[in-house]
Amino acid sequence: MSTYFTKLGDFDTLDPVYQYVQEKTFEGEVYGIANGGTARGVIYNKKVWEDAGITELPTTPDEFLDDLKTIQDKTDAIPLYTNFGAGWTMGAWDDYIDLTATGDSDFRNNMPHMKDPFAKQDDMTGPYAVYYTLYESVARGLIEESPSSTDWESSKRRINEGEIATMVLGSWAVEQCKEAGSTPDDVGYMPFPITVDGVQYAGSGGNYGFGINNQAAEDNQIAAMVYLKWLLEESTIYTDEGSIPALKEEALPDALADFADTEIISNNAAPEGEDDLFDEVNDESEVGINKDDYPDCQILEYALKGEKTLDEIMAEWNEKWTSGQEAVGVEITQ
């Protein structure tokens, strides 16, 4: 980051003021501040859920799957729309496997040192539980009839108008879905259905970061700093987008009204000397978390065709992760 971007300040100074600065921090210096923040949950049509007779939001994967089945039986809506055809929408499932599924702000930092992080947990938390929710939705026929022909742009209108019951995407998409049809008040956002020791968590992270080109003239860099401070602290950009503000003192957006009893947490900064370690293991393993949509697409394909069980898929991912750890030479401590 220092090759291309201007230092905005040190982490210890900016972290108490702005959200997500750890994401654009390297060796204690901050090079970018998030263009809004996103919580991890599920977009849903409130009227469809009400018409199905569901009065309480699900808190576990199996409760969620049961609710999808109820929606299928009692309404004409597609229970879960995967948006498989877009590709990147499948990769979005990776966003839920750390904070949301574990309640641990260090889970991602610890993953390079974990043995078999994709193994099933008895309490149905962790990465396995997230992919279980996807796999079983597909295997039980609770998704769109033809995943390969899905359309992202039209799906926003369709969930707005009740043709779709749920989509698993970040809170950034809520405002787009509200604006896409005639019944914006029917579009809601629920916590992802995993509970850790009695508590639901919502992972939260920044969108793209605002950075300043360090090759620009010095007066332009100063002007950019002033503009960036105004954008982050005084403009209406976060309200307009329905995203979590950069300033920690600001209120959460209305889209997160169903998160009153949910703990919203972010990843901690990586330990000193391990800034790139997760990416190194992830790249070497070719599991592709948050980098490659194809492995998540494969989960859908295997579930749709019945070619592999989820346990078989996760075992393969664990083997790849172990290979990545060995290639990087990390110590397995967990």
C-alpha positions in Angstrom: 0.0 0.0 0.0 2.8 2.4 0.7 4.0 2.1 -2.9 0.8 3.8 -4.2 -1.0 5.6 -1.3 -0.3 8.4 1.1 -0.2 7.7 4.8 -3.4 9.0 6.5 -2.1 8.6 10.0 -1.0 5.8 12.4 -3.4 3.1 13.5 -3.5 4.0 17.2 -4.6 7.6 16.4 -7.2 6.8 13.7 -8.7 3.6 15.1 -10.7 5.3 18.0 -12.2 7.6 15.4 -13.0 5.6 12.3 -14.4 2.2 11.5 -12.5 -0.5 9.7 -9.1 1.2 9.6 -7.4 -2.1 10.4 -8.4 -3.3 6.9 -6.1 -0.8 5.2 -3.3 -0.8 7.8 0.2 -2.1 7.2 3.0 -2.0 9.8 1.0 0.4 12.0 0.2 3.0 9.3 -3.3 3.6 7.8 -3.5 4.1 4.0 -7.3 4.1 3.5 -10.6 4.6 5.2 -13.7 2.7 4.2 -16.3 3.9 1.8 -19.1 2.8 4.1 -19.5 -0.3 6.2 -21.5 -3.5 5.6 -23.0 -5.9 8.1 -23.5 -9.5 7.2 -27.1 -10.8 7.2 -30.0 -11.9 5.0 -32.2 -9.7 2.9 -35.8 -10.8 3.2 -39.3 -9.8 2.2 -41.2 -9.2 5.4 -44.6 -9.6 3.9 -43.7 -13.0 2.4 -42.5 -14.2 5.8 -45.6 -12.9 7.4 -47.9 -14.5 4.8 -46.1 -17.8 5.6 -47.1 -17.4 9.2 -43.6 -17.0 10.5 -43.5 -14.7 13.5 -40.0 -15.1 14.8 -36.7 -14.8 12.9 -34.5 -17.9 12.8 -31.4 -18.1 14.9 -29.9 -21.4 13.6 -29.3 -23.0 10.2 -32.0 -25.6 10.7 -34.6 -23.1 11.8 -33.8 -21.1 8.7 -34.1 -24.1 6.5 -37.4 -25.0 8.1 -38.7 -21.5 7.5 -37.7 -21.7 3.9 -39.7 -24.9 3.5 -42.7 -23.2 5.2 -42.4 -20.3 2.7 -42.2 -22.8 -0.2 -45.3 -24.6 1.1 -47.5 -21.6 1.9 -46.5 -18.9 -0.6 -45.6 -18.5 -4.2 -42.2 -16.9 -3.5 -38.8 -18.5 -4.2 -37.6 -19.3 -0.6 -33.9 -18.5 -1.3 -32.6 -16.9 -4.5 -28.9 -17.7 -4.9 -28.1 -15.5 -7.9 -25.8 -18.2 -9.0 -25.6 -16.8 -12.5 -23.8 -13.6 -11.3 -20.9 -15.6 -9.7 -19.8 -13.0 -7.3 -23.0 -13.4 -5.3 -22.0 -16.9 -4.5 -18.6 -15.7 -3.2 -20.5 -13.5 -0.8 -21.2 -16.6 1.4 -17.5 -16.5 2.3 -18.1 -13.2 4.2 -20.1 -15.0 6.9 -17.6 -17.8 7.9 -15.5 -15.9 10.4 -17.1 -13.1 12.5 -20.8 -14.0 11.9 -20.3 -17.7 12.4 -17.9 -17.6 15.4 -18.3 -14.3 17.2 -14.5 -14.2 17.3 -12.8 -11.1 16.0 -9.5 -13.0 15.8 -10.9 -16.1 14.0 -9.6 -14.9 10.6 -6.2 -14.1 12.0 -6.1 -17.5 13.7 -7.2 -19.5 10.6 -3.6 -19.8 9.2 -2.7 -21.6 12.4 -5.8 -23.8 12.6 -6.0 -27.5 11.8 -9.1 -28.3 9.7 -10.9 -25.0 10.1 -13.8 -26.2 7.8 -14.6 -29.2 10.0 -18.1 -29.5 11.4 -18.6 -28.2 15.0 -21.0 -29.8 17.4 -22.8 -26.5 18.1 -23.2 -25.8 14.3 -21.0 -22.7 14.3 -18.0 -21.8 12.2 -17.4 -22.0 8.4 -19.1 -25.5 8.1 -22.4 -24.1 9.4 -22.4 -21.3 6.8 -21.8 -23.7 3.9 -24.3 -26.2 5.4 -27.0 -23.5 5.1 -26.1 -23.0 1.4 -25.7 -26.7 0.6 -28.9 -27.8 2.3 -31.0 -25.0 0.8 -30.0 -26.3 -2.7 -30.2 -30.0 -1.8 -33.7 -29.6 -0.4 -34.9 -27.7 -3.5 -35.5 -24.4 -1.7 -33.9 -22.2 -4.3 -34.7 -20.9 -7.8 -35.7 -23.6 -10.4 -32.8 -22.8 -12.8 -29.8 -21.3 -11.0 -27.8 -20.8 -14.2 -30.3 -18.4 -15.6 -30.6 -16.1 -12.6 -30.4 -12.3 -13.1 -29.0 -10.0 -10.4 -30.6 -6.7 -11.6 -34.1 -8.1 -11.8 -33.7 -10.0 -8.5 -33.7 -6.7 -6.6 -37.2 -5.8 -8.0 -38.4 -9.4 -7.4 -37.5 -9.5 -3.7 -39.0 -6.0 -3.3 -42.3 -7.2 -4.8 -42.5 -10.6 -3.0 -41.4 -13.0 -5.8 -38.3 -13.9 -3.7 -38.3 -14.4 0.0 -34.6 -14.2 0.9 -31.1 -13.5 -0.5 -27.8 -13.8 1.4 -25.9 -10.6 0.7 -24.4 -7.8 2.8 -26.4 -4.9 4.1 -25.0 -2.7 1.2 -27.7 -4.3 -1.0 -30.7 -3.4 1.1 -31.1 0.1 -0.2 -30.8 -1.1 -3.8 -33.5 -3.6 -3.3 -35.7 -1.0 -1.6 -35.3 1.3 -4.6 -35.9 -1.4 -7.2 -39.7 -1.9 -6.8 -43.0 -0.5 -5.6 -43.0 -1.9 -2.0 -39.8 -0.7 -0.4 -41.2 -1.1 3.2 -41.5 -4.8 2.6 -37.7 -5.2 2.3 -36.0 -6.1 5.6 -32.6 -7.4 6.8 -32.2 -10.1 9.4 -29.1 -11.5 11.2 -27.6 -14.6 9.6 -29.1 -17.7 11.4 -26.1 -18.8 13.5 -26.0 -18.5 17.3 -22.8 -18.8 19.3 -23.3 -19.5 23.1 -26.7 -17.9 23.0 -25.6 -14.8 21.0 -26.1 -13.9 17.4 -23.2 -11.9 15.8 -23.0 -9.9 12.6 -19.7 -9.6 11.0 -19.0 -6.1 9.8 -16.4 -4.8 7.3 -15.7 -1.9 5.1 -16.4 -1.5 1.4 -13.7 -0.2 -0.8 -11.3 2.3 1.0 -10.8 5.9 0.1 -7.1 6.4 -0.5 -4.9 9.3 -1.8 -2.4 8.9 -4.6 1.1 9.5 -3.2 2.4 10.5 -6.6 0.0 13.5 -6.8 1.4 17.0 -6.2 1.7 17.9 -2.6 -1.0 20.6 -2.7 -3.3 18.1 -4.4 -2.6 15.6 -1.6 -3.5 18.2 1.0 -6.7 19.1 -0.9 -7.6 15.5 -1.1 -7.1 15.1 2.7 -9.5 18.0 3.3 -12.1 16.6 0.9 -11.8 13.1 2.4 -12.3 14.5 5.9 -15.4 16.3 4.8 -16.7 13.2 2.9 -16.3 11.0 6.0 -17.5 13.4 8.7 -20.0 15.9 7.1 -21.4 14.6 3.8 -24.6 12.5 3.5 -22.9 9.7 1.6 -23.5 7.0 4.3 -27.2 8.0 4.8 -27.7 8.0 1.0 -26.2 4.5 0.7 -27.7 3.0 3.8 -24.3 1.9 5.0 -22.5 2.0 8.4 -20.8 5.4 8.8 -17.1 5.7 9.0 -17.3 7.7 12.2 -17.7 5.4 15.1 -19.8 7.9 17.0 -22.5 7.9 14.3 -25.7 5.8 14.5 -26.3 2.6 12.6 -28.5 2.8 9.5 -32.2 2.0 9.6 -31.6 -1.1 7.5 -30.2 -2.8 10.6 -33.3 -2.3 12.7 -33.6 -6.1 13.2 -30.1 -6.2 14.7 -31.0 -4.7 18.1 -30.1 -7.9 19.9 -27.2 -8.8 17.6 -23.6 -8.0 18.4 -21.9 -6.3 15.4 -18.2 -7.0 15.4 -15.2 -6.5 13.1 -12.0 -8.3 12.5 -9.0 -7.3 14.6 -5.8 -6.2 13.0 -3.4 -9.0 12.3 -0.6 -9.7 14.8 2.6 -7.9 14.1 4.5 -9.7 11.4 1.4 -11.5 10.1 -0.2 -8.8 8.0 -0.2 -11.0 4.9 -0.3 -14.5 6.5 -4.0 -15.2 5.9 -3.7 -14.2 2.2 -0.6 -16.3 1.8 -2.2 -19.5 3.1 -5.5 -18.7 1.3 -3.7 -18.2 -2.0 -1.5 -21.3 -1.7 -4.4 -23.5 -0.7 -6.5 -22.3 -3.6 -9.6 -22.5 -1.4 -10.2 -18.9 -2.5 -12.0 -17.3 0.5 -13.2 -13.9 -0.6 -11.0 -14.1 -3.7 -12.5 -16.9 -5.9 -16.2 -17.4 -6.4 -15.8 -20.8 -8.1 -15.4 -23.0 -4.9 -18.7 -21.6 -3.6 -20.3 -22.2 -7.0 -19.1 -25.8 -6.8 -21.0 -26.3 -3.5 -24.2 -25.4 -5.2 -23.4 -27.6 -8.2 -22.5 -30.6 -6.1 -25.7 -30.1 -4.0 -27.9 -29.7 -7.0 -26.6 -32.8 -8.7 -26.0 -34.9 -5.6 -22.4 -35.6 -6.7 -20.7 -34.9 -3.3 -21.8 -34.5 0.3 -20.9 -31.3 2.2 -18.7 -33.4 4.4 -16.7 -34.6 1.4 -16.4 -31.0 0.1 -15.2 -29.6 3.4 -12.8 -32.5 3.9 -11.2 -31.5 0.5 -11.0 -27.9 1.6 -9.3 -28.9 4.8 -6.7 -30.9 2.8 -6.1 -27.9 0.6 -5.8 -25.6 3.6 -3.2 -28.0 5.1 -1.2 -27.9 1.9 -1.3 -24.1 1.9 -0.1 -24.0 5.5 2.8 -26.4 4.6 3.7 -24.3 1.6 3.9 -21.1 3.7 5.6 -22.9 6.6 3.2 -21.8 9.4 3.0 -23.5 12.8 -0.3 -25.2 13.6 -1.3 -24.2 17.1 -5.1 -24.7 17.2 
